[in-house]
Structure formats: structure tokens, C-alpha cells
Amino acid sequence: MAHEQRTTLGGRVAECRERLGWTQKTFAERAGLSITFVSEVENDRRAPGTDALRKLADALGASLDYLVNGATEIPTPRQPLVIPPDLAEAAEDGHWSVSDTTALVRMRDTAFARRSRGGEVDRAGRVLSKREWQELYDLYRRFLADDRDGPARP
């Protein structure tokens, strides 16, 4: 028998729960929600807020994209963010925030990404020295200041 994808958020929640072989009670307990709430969501009588939706998805091991939109494409897994040793040292010396430090890694990956013949992006990233990380940080901070103050006037 062919599998028919359910077309509503509630239907997809129920479908995931049933695939796991859980009762609504078991599911509600695992999600930290009431049985009544779970039943109302599954029967499309209640739309969960973002917090409840996250709890539903986490308990089911389902993506938010699938529950909300019915998306069935497998997303590209995220690569872990690796802070290179020279960047870690520069960030520690300069007392940079974690968000600034991670932004620098993403900038490096964006600026130095190369396209392979197959069209994939080379995520290995260029190796920068501590001095180069400091220069990139200075550029980044100037960019943020310009963005906040508006474009510089001649």
C-alpha cells in the first residue's frame, strides 16, 4: 500500500507519533505537554506556538520544516563550526565575543569558498595566521560601525 503524506500540521504530527508506535499519552509525556493539547493539535483544532512546536518536533525527532510545511527533502547537515587555533588565540588576546569570533569563521568560509567541478563548496577553509585574523576582525568591526552609522560621506 502506497504511503500518503498527510497534508496538515496535525496530520503530520499524528503520522510521526503513529510511526513511533506511541499513544498520545506517551507522546504528550515525552514532549512535556498535556494529552488534551496533543489531541487538539493532531485534530487541527489548535495551532501550537513556537515553544510547543519545538517540543513536538524534538520529541518526535522530526524537523520543524517537515511538521510545518511537509518538506520531505533531506537537508544538508550542518558542519560543526571549528575555531582555528590562531583565531582562538587572537580572540582571547583581543577579548572578542563568541559571536564576533564565529562571524569571522563564517566570513572566512564565505570569502574563500571555492567551487569544485561538481558545484560543491569547499568548506575546508583557508588557514589564516593570527595577524590575518586580527586584520579580518578590524575590517569586520569597521563594517559594523559603517553599517550602524550609515555610509561614509566623501
C-alpha positions in Angstrom: 0.0 0.0 0.0 1.4 3.4 -1.0 2.2 5.9 1.7 0.2 9.0 1.5 1.6 12.1 3.2 -0.8 13.9 5.5 -1.4 17.5 4.4 -1.9 19.3 7.7 0.5 20.0 10.6 -1.8 18.0 12.9 -1.9 15.1 10.5 1.9 15.1 10.2 2.3 15.2 14.0 -0.1 12.2 14.3 1.7 10.4 11.4 5.1 10.7 13.1 3.7 9.6 16.5 2.0 6.6 15.0 5.2 5.6 13.2 6.9 5.6 16.5 4.1 3.3 17.9 3.3 5.8 20.7 -0.1 6.6 22.2 -1.0 10.2 22.6 -0.3 9.8 26.3 3.2 8.6 25.8 3.9 11.3 23.2 2.5 14.0 25.5 4.7 12.9 28.4 7.8 12.8 26.2 7.0 16.3 24.8 6.2 17.7 28.2 2.7 18.7 27.0 -0.9 17.7 28.0 -2.7 14.9 26.3 -5.6 17.3 25.5 -3.2 19.7 23.8 -1.6 16.9 21.7 -5.1 15.7 20.7 -6.2 19.2 19.7 -3.0 19.7 17.6 -3.4 16.3 15.9 -7.0 17.0 15.1 -6.2 20.5 13.8 -8.3 22.2 16.4 -5.3 24.0 17.9 -2.2 25.6 16.4 0.8 25.2 18.6 3.0 28.2 19.4 6.7 28.1 18.6 7.7 26.7 22.0 5.2 23.9 21.9 6.0 23.2 18.2 9.7 22.8 19.1 8.8 20.4 21.9 6.6 18.4 19.5 9.4 18.2 16.9 12.1 17.3 19.4 10.0 14.5 20.9 9.2 13.1 17.5 12.7 13.5 16.1 11.1 15.4 13.2 12.2 18.7 11.6 10.2 21.8 12.0 10.2 22.2 8.3 8.5 18.8 7.9 5.9 19.4 10.5 5.0 22.9 9.4 5.5 22.6 5.6 5.5 18.9 4.9 9.0 19.2 3.4 10.5 15.8 2.7 13.8 16.8 1.3 16.7 15.8 3.4 18.5 19.0 4.5 22.2 19.2 4.1 23.7 18.5 7.5 25.4 21.4 9.2 29.2 21.1 9.6 30.4 21.8 13.1 32.0 25.2 13.5 35.7 24.8 14.2 37.6 27.8 15.7 41.2 27.6 14.3 43.9 27.8 17.0 45.3 31.2 15.6 41.8 32.7 15.7 41.2 31.4 19.2 44.5 33.0 20.4 43.7 36.3 18.7 40.2 36.3 20.1 41.4 35.6 23.6 44.1 38.3 23.3 41.6 40.9 21.9 38.7 39.8 24.3 36.5 39.3 21.3 33.0 38.0 21.8 32.0 34.5 20.8 29.5 35.9 18.2 32.3 38.1 16.7 34.7 35.1 16.6 32.1 32.8 14.9 31.2 35.6 12.5 34.9 35.7 11.4 35.0 32.0 10.7 31.8 32.3 8.6 33.3 35.4 6.8 36.4 33.4 6.0 34.4 30.5 4.7 32.3 32.8 2.5 35.2 34.9 1.3 37.5 32.0 0.5 35.0 29.3 -0.6 35.9 27.7 -3.9 33.6 25.9 -6.2 34.6 22.5 -7.2 33.9 21.0 -10.6 30.9 19.2 -9.1 29.5 22.5 -7.8 30.0 21.8 -4.1 31.6 24.4 -1.9 35.0 23.6 -0.4 34.3 24.0 3.3 37.9 23.3 4.4 38.6 26.9 4.7 41.8 28.8 4.2 44.3 28.8 7.0 44.8 32.3 8.3 47.6 33.5 10.6 46.9 35.2 13.9 47.8 38.6 12.3 45.4 37.9 9.4 42.6 37.1 11.8 43.3 40.4 13.6 43.1 42.2 10.3 39.9 40.5 9.3 38.5 41.4 12.7 39.4 45.1 12.2 37.6 45.0 8.8 34.6 43.4 10.4 34.4 46.0 13.1 34.7 48.8 10.6 32.0 47.2 8.5 29.7 47.0 11.6 30.4 50.6 12.5 29.7 51.8 8.9 26.6 49.8 8.8 25.4 51.3 12.1 26.3 54.9 11.2 25.3 54.7 7.5 27.6 55.0 4.5 30.6 57.3 4.9 30.4 60.6 3.2 33.2 61.9 0.9 
